[in-house]
Amino acid sequence: MDFGRVVTAMVTPFDDNLQINWDQVEPLINYLIEEQQSDSLVICGTTAESPTLTEEEKLKLIEIAVLYAKGRCKIIAGTGSNDTAHTIHFSQKVEKLGVDALLVVAPYYNRPSQEGLYQHFKAVAESVEVPIILYNVQGRTGVNLEAETTIRLSKIPNIVATKDCANTDQLTRILNGVDADFSVYSGEDSNTLPAIAIGCRGIVSVASHVIGKEMQSMIKYYLEGNIQQAAQLHRKLHPVFTGIFCAPSPAPIKHALALKGIQTGGVRLPLVPVSEQEGQFIQSLFV
């Protein structure tokens, strides 16, 4: 299963009442595939504000994403939670919708041991046949899925990849221990080029909503041996990589999309829109 180099964790478009703007879902998917050159889309991940989406909303979003993508890119559905039984229940429902893979986050708040993490992911993987992508983001979950645990999980047949927001030291340890057909993705936009340089497959990105095409070019430069061009583009894009996290995500990237004429609405509480000052800063990134 090849998810490509640039995977966009898609925002959920809302209307003025913060209900899902269903009319905007297809145009957003088309924009991300055609203009920003996303190889795959994550639907109902953290960037989609999944904690504030109902199960019914998630299932409908995933179903229509599969329909609208029309085979042009892979559709990966976020199904993880901090309850193993519920993760299994929801993953089994989503599997029937025809997705290409499930993105399963490490259980948050519970702070399980490494053995607990292993048993959680193992139970989820064994409950479905669809490919599983692990998701390690210690800053949001409170626990690090250590390299040794990821390597151990990679031996389970349908666990095929990981999205890991750790530093390149941990990514390197994972790459040294997994088989060649196990894909390692960085989850940190600013680490895109360093991750590619050490052998990662690509990036699961937020910035690719607005600079996906440029990120594809940067990766292509590197892979073709144009190291200086890749490095120069990395330096040029770096303010965007970091600036779109000037406030809790996805408020900044939704503001950046609006600046490009792509309306995805506001954010649901407990998140709030960017302030006027933050909005001006985001605008300055694209001048």
ChimeraX attribute file (.defattr): number of C-alpha atoms within 10 A of each C-alpha:
attribute: neighborCount
match mode: 1-to-1
recipient: residues
	/A:1	12
	/A:2	14
	/A:3	22
	/A:4	17
	/A:5	21
	/A:6	25
	/A:7	28
	/A:8	26
	/A:9	27
	/A:10	24
	/A:11	28
	/A:12	28
	/A:13	22
	/A:14	20
	/A:15	16
	/A:16	10
	/A:17	10
	/A:18	14
	/A:19	16
	/A:20	18
	/A:21	16
	/A:22	15
	/A:23	11
	/A:24	17
	/A:25	20
	/A:26	15
	/A:27	14
	/A:28	19
	/A:29	19
	/A:30	16
	/A:31	16
	/A:32	24
	/A:33	21
	/A:34	13
	/A:35	14
	/A:36	21
	/A:37	22
	/A:38	30
	/A:39	21
	/A:40	25
	/A:41	26
	/A:42	25
	/A:43	29
	/A:44	26
	/A:45	23
	/A:46	18
	/A:47	22
	/A:48	21
	/A:49	18
	/A:50	20
	/A:51	13
	/A:52	15
	/A:53	17
	/A:54	9
	/A:55	13
	/A:56	8
	/A:57	15
	/A:58	22
	/A:59	19
	/A:60	13
	/A:61	20
	/A:62	22
	/A:63	19
	/A:64	15
	/A:65	23
	/A:66	22
	/A:67	15
	/A:68	16
	/A:69	17
	/A:70	11
	/A:71	10
	/A:72	14
	/A:73	21
	/A:74	23
	/A:75	26
	/A:76	28
	/A:77	31
	/A:78	27
	/A:79	27
	/A:80	26
	/A:81	18
	/A:82	17
	/A:83	13
	/A:84	17
	/A:85	13
	/A:86	14
	/A:87	23
	/A:88	22
	/A:89	15
	/A:90	18
	/A:91	25
	/A:92	17
	/A:93	13
	/A:94	23
	/A:95	18
	/A:96	11
	/A:97	17
	/A:98	14
	/A:99	20
	/A:100	20
	/A:101	27
	/A:102	25
	/A:103	23
	/A:104	25
	/A:105	26
	/A:106	27
	/A:107	26
	/A:108	18
	/A:109	11
	/A:110	12
	/A:111	16
	/A:112	18
	/A:113	12
	/A:114	16
	/A:115	9
	/A:116	12
	/A:117	22
	/A:118	17
	/A:119	14
	/A:120	21
	/A:121	26
	/A:122	15
	/A:123	15
	/A:124	23
	/A:125	23
	/A:126	14
	/A:127	14
	/A:128	19
	/A:129	14
	/A:130	21
	/A:131	19
	/A:132	26
	/A:133	28
	/A:134	24
	/A:135	23
	/A:136	24
	/A:137	21
	/A:138	16
	/A:139	11
	/A:140	14
	/A:141	17
	/A:142	15
	/A:143	20
	/A:144	21
	/A:145	25
	/A:146	17
	/A:147	21
	/A:148	15
	/A:149	15
	/A:150	25
	/A:151	19
	/A:152	13
	/A:153	23
	/A:154	24
	/A:155	13
	/A:156	14
	/A:157	12
	/A:158	18
	/A:159	25
	/A:160	22
	/A:161	26
	/A:162	28
	/A:163	23
	/A:164	29
	/A:165	22
	/A:166	20
	/A:167	14
	/A:168	17
	/A:169	11
	/A:170	16
	/A:171	23
	/A:172	16
	/A:173	15
	/A:174	24
	/A:175	19
	/A:176	13
	/A:177	15
	/A:178	20
	/A:179	13
	/A:180	9
	/A:181	11
	/A:182	22
	/A:183	23
	/A:184	26
	/A:185	30
	/A:186	28
	/A:187	25
	/A:188	21
	/A:189	22
	/A:190	20
	/A:191	20
	/A:192	26
	/A:193	21
	/A:194	15
	/A:195	23
	/A:196	19
	/A:197	16
	/A:198	13
	/A:199	15
	/A:200	22
	/A:201	21
	/A:202	25
	/A:203	30
	/A:204	27
	/A:205	27
	/A:206	24
	/A:207	23
	/A:208	26
	/A:209	26
	/A:210	22
	/A:211	17
	/A:212	23
	/A:213	18
	/A:214	17
	/A:215	27
	/A:216	18
	/A:217	14
	/A:218	22
	/A:219	25
	/A:220	16
	/A:221	17
	/A:222	17
	/A:223	13
	/A:224	9
	/A:225	10
	/A:226	13
	/A:227	16
	/A:228	11
	/A:229	16
	/A:230	21
	/A:231	17
	/A:232	12
	/A:233	18
	/A:234	21
	/A:235	13
	/A:236	12
	/A:237	21
	/A:238	16
	/A:239	15
	/A:240	23
	/A:241	22
	/A:242	13
	/A:243	18
	/A:244	24
	/A:245	16
	/A:246	16
	/A:247	17
	/A:248	14
	/A:249	21
	/A:250	25
	/A:251	24
	/A:252	22
	/A:253	27
	/A:254	26
	/A:255	23
	/A:256	23
	/A:257	16
	/A:258	13
	/A:259	15
	/A:260	12
	/A:261	9
	/A:262	18
	/A:263	19
	/A:264	23
	/A:265	24
	/A:266	22
	/A:267	24
	/A:268	17
	/A:269	10
	/A:270	6
	/A:271	15
	/A:272	14
	/A:273	20
	/A:274	22
	/A:275	12
	/A:276	9
	/A:277	9
	/A:278	17
	/A:279	18
	/A:280	11
	/A:281	15
	/A:282	23
	/A:283	14
	/A:284	12
	/A:285	15
	/A:286	13
	/A:287	5
